[in-house]
Amino acid sequence: MQIFVDTADLDEIKEAKKWGIVDGVTTNPSLIKKAVEKLKSRGMEI
């Protein structure tokens, strides 16, 4: 069995990689849109 993380959020991918059990990442346009919105809000905080 393989385990994939379904996200476009780099923080989530980095965290999952630490677990040592993730085989890869899947994503889709709606997840990418969410990740971009998160990055924009972080930029405004800075």
C-alpha distance matrix in Angstrom:
0.0 3.8 6.8 10.0 13.5 15.7 19.1 22.0 23.4 23.6 24.2 21.0 19.1 21.0 20.3 16.5 16.8 18.7 15.8 14.3 10.6 10.6 9.5 12.1 14.5 15.5 19.0 21.8 25.6 26.0 23.8 25.7 28.9 28.1 27.3 30.6 32.5 31.2 32.4 35.7 36.3 35.6 38.1 40.7 40.2 41.0
3.8 0.0 3.8 6.6 10.2 12.7 15.9 18.5 20.0 20.1 20.8 17.7 15.6 17.6 17.3 13.5 13.6 16.0 13.6 12.0 8.5 7.4 6.0 8.4 10.8 12.1 15.8 18.8 22.6 23.2 20.8 22.4 25.8 25.0 24.0 27.2 29.3 28.0 28.9 32.3 33.1 32.2 34.6 37.3 36.9 37.6
6.8 3.8 0.0 3.8 6.9 9.7 12.8 15.6 16.8 17.0 17.5 14.2 12.5 14.7 14.0 10.2 11.1 13.4 11.1 10.4 6.9 5.1 5.4 7.0 8.7 10.3 13.6 16.8 20.5 20.7 18.0 19.8 23.0 21.9 20.9 24.2 26.1 24.6 25.8 29.1 29.7 28.9 31.4 34.0 33.5 34.3
10.0 6.6 3.8 0.0 3.8 6.3 9.3 12.0 13.5 14.0 15.0 11.9 9.9 12.8 12.8 9.2 10.3 13.3 11.8 11.5 8.9 5.7 5.6 4.9 5.2 6.6 9.9 13.2 16.8 17.2 14.4 16.1 19.4 18.5 17.4 20.7 22.7 21.4 22.5 25.8 26.5 25.9 28.2 30.8 30.7 31.4
13.5 10.2 6.9 3.8 0.0 3.8 6.0 9.0 10.0 11.0 11.7 8.4 7.1 10.4 10.3 7.3 9.3 12.2 11.3 12.0 10.2 7.0 8.2 6.5 4.8 6.2 8.3 11.7 14.9 14.8 11.6 13.4 16.5 15.1 14.0 17.5 19.2 17.8 19.0 22.3 22.9 22.3 24.8 27.2 27.0 27.9
15.7 12.7 9.7 6.3 3.8 0.0 3.8 7.3 9.2 11.3 12.5 9.4 8.9 12.6 12.8 10.4 12.6 15.6 14.9 15.8 14.0 10.7 11.3 8.8 5.8 4.7 5.4 8.3 11.5 11.2 8.3 10.6 13.5 12.4 12.0 15.3 16.9 16.1 17.7 20.6 21.3 21.3 23.7 25.9 26.1 27.3
19.1 15.9 12.8 9.3 6.0 3.8 0.0 3.8 5.5 8.1 9.7 7.2 7.2 11.0 11.6 10.4 12.5 15.4 15.5 16.8 15.8 12.4 13.4 10.4 6.9 6.4 5.2 7.9 10.1 9.6 6.0 7.7 10.6 9.3 8.3 11.7 13.4 12.4 13.9 16.9 17.7 17.6 19.9 22.2 22.5 23.6
22.0 18.5 15.6 12.0 9.0 7.3 3.8 0.0 3.8 6.2 8.9 8.0 7.6 10.8 12.5 12.1 13.4 16.4 17.3 18.4 18.0 14.5 15.1 11.8 8.2 7.8 5.8 7.8 9.0 9.1 5.6 5.2 8.5 7.9 5.8 8.7 11.2 10.5 11.1 14.1 15.5 15.4 17.1 19.7 20.4 21.2
23.4 20.0 16.8 13.5 10.0 9.2 5.5 3.8 0.0 3.8 5.5 5.4 6.3 8.8 10.1 10.8 12.4 14.7 16.0 17.7 17.9 14.9 16.3 13.4 10.3 10.9 9.4 11.4 12.1 11.5 7.9 7.6 9.9 8.0 5.1 8.4 10.3 8.3 9.0 12.4 13.2 12.5 14.8 17.4 17.4 18.3
23.6 20.1 17.0 14.0 11.0 11.3 8.1 6.2 3.8 0.0 3.8 5.4 5.0 6.1 8.5 9.8 10.4 12.6 14.7 16.0 16.9 14.1 15.5 12.8 10.4 12.1 11.5 14.0 14.9 14.9 11.3 10.3 12.8 11.5 8.0 10.4 12.7 10.4 9.8 13.6 14.6 12.9 14.8 17.9 17.7 17.8
24.2 20.8 17.5 15.0 11.7 12.5 9.7 8.9 5.5 3.8 0.0 3.8 5.4 5.2 6.2 8.6 9.9 11.0 13.1 15.2 16.4 14.3 16.5 14.5 12.5 14.5 14.1 16.6 17.6 16.9 13.3 13.0 15.0 12.8 9.7 12.4 13.7 10.6 10.6 14.4 14.4 12.3 14.9 17.6 16.6 16.9
21.0 17.7 14.2 11.9 8.4 9.4 7.2 8.0 5.4 5.4 3.8 0.0 3.8 5.5 5.1 6.1 8.5 10.1 11.1 13.4 13.9 11.7 14.1 12.3 10.3 12.1 12.1 14.9 16.5 15.7 11.9 12.6 14.9 12.5 10.1 13.5 14.7 12.0 12.9 16.5 16.4 15.0 17.8 20.3 19.4 20.2
19.1 15.6 12.5 9.9 7.1 8.9 7.2 7.6 6.3 5.0 5.4 3.8 0.0 3.8 5.5 5.1 6.1 8.8 10.2 11.4 12.0 9.3 11.1 9.1 7.5 10.2 11.0 14.3 16.3 16.3 12.5 12.7 15.7 14.1 11.4 14.5 16.6 14.3 14.5 18.2 18.8 17.2 19.5 22.4 21.8 22.1
21.0 17.6 14.7 12.8 10.4 12.6 11.0 10.8 8.8 6.1 5.2 5.5 3.8 0.0 3.8 5.5 5.1 6.6 9.2 10.5 12.3 10.5 12.7 11.4 10.7 13.8 14.7 17.9 19.7 19.7 15.9 15.8 18.5 16.8 13.7 16.4 18.4 15.6 15.2 19.0 19.4 17.2 19.4 22.4 21.4 21.2
20.3 17.3 14.0 12.8 10.3 12.8 11.6 12.5 10.1 8.5 6.2 5.1 5.5 3.8 0.0 3.8 5.4 5.3 7.0 9.6 11.2 10.2 13.3 12.7 12.2 15.0 16.0 19.3 21.2 20.6 16.8 17.4 19.9 17.5 15.0 18.1 19.4 16.4 16.8 20.5 20.2 18.1 20.8 23.4 21.9 22.2
16.5 13.5 10.2 9.2 7.3 10.4 10.4 12.1 10.8 9.8 8.6 6.1 5.1 5.5 3.8 0.0 3.8 5.3 5.3 7.4 7.9 6.6 9.8 9.6 9.6 12.5 14.3 17.8 20.3 19.9 16.2 17.2 20.0 18.0 15.8 19.2 20.7 18.1 18.8 22.5 22.5 20.8 23.5 26.1 25.0 25.4
16.8 13.6 11.1 10.3 9.3 12.6 12.5 13.4 12.4 10.4 9.9 8.5 6.1 5.1 5.4 3.8 0.0 3.8 5.4 5.6 7.4 6.2 8.7 8.9 9.9 13.4 15.5 19.2 21.7 21.9 18.2 18.6 21.8 20.2 17.5 20.5 22.6 20.0 20.0 23.8 24.2 22.1 24.4 27.4 26.3 26.2
18.7 16.0 13.4 13.3 12.2 15.6 15.4 16.4 14.7 12.6 11.0 10.1 8.8 6.6 5.3 5.3 3.8 0.0 3.8 5.3 8.3 8.7 11.7 12.5 13.5 17.0 18.9 22.5 25.0 24.8 21.0 21.5 24.4 22.4 19.8 22.7 24.4 21.5 21.5 25.3 25.2 22.9 25.3 28.1 26.6 26.4
15.8 13.6 11.1 11.8 11.3 14.9 15.5 17.3 16.0 14.7 13.1 11.1 10.2 9.2 7.0 5.3 5.4 3.8 0.0 3.8 5.6 7.1 10.6 12.1 13.5 16.7 19.0 22.6 25.4 25.0 21.3 22.5 25.3 23.2 21.1 24.4 25.9 23.0 23.6 27.4 27.1 25.1 27.8 30.5 28.9 29.2
14.3 12.0 10.4 11.5 12.0 15.8 16.8 18.4 17.7 16.0 15.2 13.4 11.4 10.5 9.6 7.4 5.6 5.3 3.8 0.0 3.8 5.9 8.6 10.8 13.2 16.6 19.4 23.1 26.1 26.3 22.7 23.5 26.8 25.1 22.8 25.9 27.9 25.3 25.5 29.3 29.5 27.4 29.9 32.7 31.4 31.4
10.6 8.5 6.9 8.9 10.2 14.0 15.8 18.0 17.9 16.9 16.4 13.9 12.0 12.3 11.2 7.9 7.4 8.3 5.6 3.8 0.0 3.8 6.5 9.3 11.8 14.8 17.9 21.6 24.9 25.0 21.7 22.9 26.2 24.6 22.8 26.1 28.0 25.7 26.3 30.0 30.3 28.6 31.2 34.0 32.9 33.2
10.6 7.4 5.1 5.7 7.0 10.7 12.4 14.5 14.9 14.1 14.3 11.7 9.3 10.5 10.2 6.6 6.2 8.7 7.1 5.9 3.8 0.0 3.8 5.7 8.0 11.1 14.3 17.9 21.2 21.6 18.3 19.4 22.8 21.5 19.7 22.9 25.0 23.0 23.6 27.2 27.8 26.4 28.8 31.6 30.9 31.2
9.5 6.0 5.4 5.6 8.2 11.3 13.4 15.1 16.3 15.5 16.5 14.1 11.1 12.7 13.3 9.8 8.7 11.7 10.6 8.6 6.5 3.8 0.0 3.8 7.3 10.2 13.8 17.3 20.8 21.7 18.8 19.6 23.2 22.5 20.7 23.7 26.1 24.6 24.9 28.5 29.5 28.2 30.3 33.3 32.9 33.1
12.1 8.4 7.0 4.9 6.5 8.8 10.4 11.8 13.4 12.8 14.5 12.3 9.1 11.4 12.7 9.6 8.9 12.5 12.1 10.8 9.3 5.7 3.8 0.0 3.8 6.9 10.3 13.9 17.2 18.4 15.5 16.0 19.7 19.3 17.5 20.3 22.9 21.7 21.9 25.3 26.6 25.5 27.4 30.4 30.4 30.6
14.5 10.8 8.7 5.2 4.8 5.8 6.9 8.2 10.3 10.4 12.5 10.3 7.5 10.7 12.2 9.6 9.9 13.5 13.5 13.2 11.8 8.0 7.3 3.8 0.0 3.8 6.7 10.4 13.6 14.7 11.8 12.3 16.0 15.7 14.0 16.8 19.4 18.4 18.8 22.1 23.4 22.7 24.5 27.4 27.6 28.1
15.5 12.1 10.3 6.6 6.2 4.7 6.4 7.8 10.9 12.1 14.5 12.1 10.2 13.8 15.0 12.5 13.4 17.0 16.7 16.6 14.8 11.1 10.2 6.9 3.8 0.0 3.8 7.2 10.7 11.9 9.6 10.6 14.1 14.2 13.4 16.0 18.4 18.1 18.9 21.8 23.3 23.1 24.9 27.6 28.1 28.9
19.0 15.8 13.6 9.9 8.3 5.4 5.2 5.8 9.4 11.5 14.1 12.1 11.0 14.7 16.0 14.3 15.5 18.9 19.0 19.4 17.9 14.3 13.8 10.3 6.7 3.8 0.0 3.8 7.1 8.3 6.2 7.1 10.5 11.0 10.5 12.9 15.2 15.4 16.4 18.9 20.5 20.8 22.5 24.9 25.8 26.8
21.8 18.8 16.8 13.2 11.7 8.3 7.9 7.8 11.4 14.0 16.6 14.9 14.3 17.9 19.3 17.8 19.2 22.5 22.6 23.1 21.6 17.9 17.3 13.9 10.4 7.2 3.8 0.0 3.8 5.6 5.4 6.3 8.8 10.2 10.8 12.5 14.5 15.6 16.8 18.6 20.4 21.4 22.8 24.8 26.2 27.4
25.6 22.6 20.5 16.8 14.9 11.5 10.1 9.0 12.1 14.9 17.6 16.5 16.3 19.7 21.2 20.3 21.7 25.0 25.4 26.1 24.9 21.2 20.8 17.2 13.6 10.7 7.1 3.8 0.0 3.8 5.5 5.0 6.2 8.7 9.9 10.5 12.4 14.3 15.3 16.5 18.5 20.0 21.0 22.8 24.6 25.9
26.0 23.2 20.7 17.2 14.8 11.2 9.6 9.1 11.5 14.9 16.9 15.7 16.3 19.7 20.6 19.9 21.9 24.8 25.0 26.3 25.0 21.6 21.7 18.4 14.7 11.9 8.3 5.6 3.8 0.0 3.8 5.4 5.1 6.4 8.8 10.0 10.7 12.5 14.4 15.5 16.8 18.7 20.1 21.5 23.1 24.9
23.8 20.8 18.0 14.4 11.6 8.3 6.0 5.6 7.9 11.3 13.3 11.9 12.5 15.9 16.8 16.2 18.2 21.0 21.3 22.7 21.7 18.3 18.8 15.5 11.8 9.6 6.2 5.4 5.5 3.8 0.0 3.8 5.4 5.1 6.3 8.7 9.9 10.6 12.5 14.4 15.5 16.7 18.5 20.3 21.4 23.0
25.7 22.4 19.8 16.1 13.4 10.6 7.7 5.2 7.6 10.3 13.0 12.6 12.7 15.8 17.4 17.2 18.6 21.5 22.5 23.5 22.9 19.4 19.6 16.0 12.3 10.6 7.1 6.3 5.0 5.4 3.8 0.0 3.8 5.4 5.0 6.2 8.6 9.8 10.6 12.3 14.4 15.3 16.5 18.6 20.1 21.3
28.9 25.8 23.0 19.4 16.5 13.5 10.6 8.5 9.9 12.8 15.0 14.9 15.7 18.5 19.9 20.0 21.8 24.4 25.3 26.8 26.2 22.8 23.2 19.7 16.0 14.1 10.5 8.8 6.2 5.1 5.4 3.8 0.0 3.8 5.5 5.1 6.2 8.7 9.9 10.6 12.5 14.3 15.3 16.8 18.7 20.3
28.1 25.0 21.9 18.5 15.1 12.4 9.3 7.9 8.0 11.5 12.8 12.5 14.1 16.8 17.5 18.0 20.2 22.4 23.2 25.1 24.6 21.5 22.5 19.3 15.7 14.2 11.0 10.2 8.7 6.4 5.1 5.4 3.8 0.0 3.8 5.5 5.1 6.2 8.7 9.9 10.7 12.4 14.3 15.6 16.8 18.8
27.3 24.0 20.9 17.4 14.0 12.0 8.3 5.8 5.1 8.0 9.7 10.1 11.4 13.7 15.0 15.8 17.5 19.8 21.1 22.8 22.8 19.7 20.7 17.5 14.0 13.4 10.5 10.8 9.9 8.8 6.3 5.0 5.5 3.8 0.0 3.8 5.4 5.0 6.3 8.7 10.0 10.6 12.4 14.5 15.5 16.8
30.6 27.2 24.2 20.7 17.5 15.3 11.7 8.7 8.4 10.4 12.4 13.5 14.5 16.4 18.1 19.2 20.5 22.7 24.4 25.9 26.1 22.9 23.7 20.3 16.8 16.0 12.9 12.5 10.5 10.0 8.7 6.2 5.1 5.5 3.8 0.0 3.8 5.4 5.0 6.2 8.7 9.8 10.5 12.5 14.4 15.5
32.5 29.3 26.1 22.7 19.2 16.9 13.4 11.2 10.3 12.7 13.7 14.7 16.6 18.4 19.4 20.7 22.6 24.4 25.9 27.9 28.0 25.0 26.1 22.9 19.4 18.4 15.2 14.5 12.4 10.7 9.9 8.6 6.2 5.1 5.4 3.8 0.0 3.8 5.4 5.1 6.3 8.7 9.8 10.8 12.6 14.5
31.2 28.0 24.6 21.4 17.8 16.1 12.4 10.5 8.3 10.4 10.6 12.0 14.3 15.6 16.4 18.1 20.0 21.5 23.0 25.3 25.7 23.0 24.6 21.7 18.4 18.1 15.4 15.6 14.3 12.5 10.6 9.8 8.7 6.2 5.0 5.4 3.8 0.0 3.8 5.4 5.2 6.2 8.7 10.0 10.8 12.7
32.4 28.9 25.8 22.5 19.0 17.7 13.9 11.1 9.0 9.8 10.6 12.9 14.5 15.2 16.8 18.8 20.0 21.5 23.6 25.5 26.3 23.6 24.9 21.9 18.8 18.9 16.4 16.8 15.3 14.4 12.5 10.6 9.9 8.7 6.3 5.0 5.4 3.8 0.0 3.8 5.5 5.1 6.2 8.7 9.9 10.7
35.7 32.3 29.1 25.8 22.3 20.6 16.9 14.1 12.4 13.6 14.4 16.5 18.2 19.0 20.5 22.5 23.8 25.3 27.4 29.3 30.0 27.2 28.5 25.3 22.1 21.8 18.9 18.6 16.5 15.5 14.4 12.3 10.6 9.9 8.7 6.2 5.1 5.4 3.8 0.0 3.8 5.4 5.0 6.4 8.8 10.1
36.3 33.1 29.7 26.5 22.9 21.3 17.7 15.5 13.2 14.6 14.4 16.4 18.8 19.4 20.2 22.5 24.2 25.2 27.1 29.5 30.3 27.8 29.5 26.6 23.4 23.3 20.5 20.4 18.5 16.8 15.5 14.4 12.5 10.7 10.0 8.7 6.3 5.2 5.5 3.8 0.0 3.8 5.3 5.1 6.4 8.9
35.6 32.2 28.9 25.9 22.3 21.3 17.6 15.4 12.5 12.9 12.3 15.0 17.2 17.2 18.1 20.8 22.1 22.9 25.1 27.4 28.6 26.4 28.2 25.5 22.7 23.1 20.8 21.4 20.0 18.7 16.7 15.3 14.3 12.4 10.6 9.8 8.7 6.2 5.1 5.4 3.8 0.0 3.8 5.4 5.0 6.5
38.1 34.6 31.4 28.2 24.8 23.7 19.9 17.1 14.8 14.8 14.9 17.8 19.5 19.4 20.8 23.5 24.4 25.3 27.8 29.9 31.2 28.8 30.3 27.4 24.5 24.9 22.5 22.8 21.0 20.1 18.5 16.5 15.3 14.3 12.4 10.5 9.8 8.7 6.2 5.0 5.3 3.8 0.0 3.8 5.4 5.2
40.7 37.3 34.0 30.8 27.2 25.9 22.2 19.7 17.4 17.9 17.6 20.3 22.4 22.4 23.4 26.1 27.4 28.1 30.5 32.7 34.0 31.6 33.3 30.4 27.4 27.6 24.9 24.8 22.8 21.5 20.3 18.6 16.8 15.6 14.5 12.5 10.8 10.0 8.7 6.4 5.1 5.4 3.8 0.0 3.8 5.4
40.2 36.9 33.5 30.7 27.0 26.1 22.5 20.4 17.4 17.7 16.6 19.4 21.8 21.4 21.9 25.0 26.3 26.6 28.9 31.4 32.9 30.9 32.9 30.4 27.6 28.1 25.8 26.2 24.6 23.1 21.4 20.1 18.7 16.8 15.5 14.4 12.6 10.8 9.9 8.8 6.4 5.0 5.4 3.8 0.0 3.8
41.0 37.6 34.3 31.4 27.9 27.3 23.6 21.2 18.3 17.8 16.9 20.2 22.1 21.2 22.2 25.4 26.2 26.4 29.2 31.4 33.2 31.2 33.1 30.6 28.1 28.9 26.8 27.4 25.9 24.9 23.0 21.3 20.3 18.8 16.8 15.5 14.5 12.7 10.7 10.1 8.9 6.5 5.2 5.4 3.8 0.0
